[in-house]
Amino acid sequence: LIGRAFRNQFVIPEFQEFAGVIDSMYHKCLTNTEGKVADYIPQLSRFDPGLWGVSVCTIDGQRVSYGDTDMNFCLQSCSKPLMYALALNELGSDIVHQYVGQEPSGRPFNEISLNSNDKPHNPLINSGAVVITSLLKNNLSLPDRFDYVQTQFKRIAGGEFLGFSNATFLSERQTADRNFSLGYYMKEKKVFPASTNLMETLDFYFQLCSIEANCESASVMAATLANGGICPITGDKILNPQSVRNTLSLMHSCGMYDYSGQFAFKVGLPGKSGVSGAILLVVPNVMGICVWSPPLDATGNSCRGIQFCDELVQQFNFHNY
Ligand code: DON
């Protein structure tokens, strides 16, 4: 960082100016009062709809944050691309994609449906993420598997805040009739490796949805993806570039629920949203962004978060095309 500073070789040389524009975008989105906080579990419904945070971390470690960026929230589906990246990194794409496809499903994220080969459409919807969960270090005990993923997530976040909400885990499990149905349906269709314990796999999936971050630590996670798998804060090489490329490709096409096509069209960047109101947004080779605000639109994406992403590509030319 210091070397780059002396050579003035930052990816965003005028960072103060850039941060000023982010600040005005933050304030513009703050006035957006649309959307509804998720209410299927009390741990989500209790969030104040006024909460709104934006954190940016560039691939050379420049940071800026506005708003509620040190409040904890569960990653929920934002953990899906990270789980997928870890599975790819560990097993390679050929093995992982024996179990899961690469197509957007065009269907709700929790729908009980498989593709024509009886595989989940992609790893970023529930069916695919549950299968990815079944692949992660499946030769270890459940506690060791959880420790492993938490440790890797923490490395991806540069050692910054990561927690675990046991209350969310318990609530998720209590209200998971759909995920249990999905699990049994996939078991019947022999989607999982033969040795899979379905109940343990679903518990593990609920636990990984219940890992907590805040905007600041989640922006480092996004920045590690922007930086080819090397954490820009610590220099730790966690994921190989191929795994990151595959992850970003599917975030681009499948990361934003049923809005993924429109998001790819309008914003043109890889993103992943979660029902807690977080969006991980990656500007490859430039920066990672986490935006978080609990009120969601009809497609399940954070209203302020989507507005911010739209504003970002209007202000700066980050769209891929
Ligand atoms: O599995 C569920 O229903 C939720 N906990 C998933 C969370 C989420 O963000 C939805 N995403 N695809």
Residues whose N, C-alpha, C, O or C-beta is under 5 A from the ligand:
A	BS01	DON	Q76 S77 F109 L124 N126 C209 S273 G274 V275
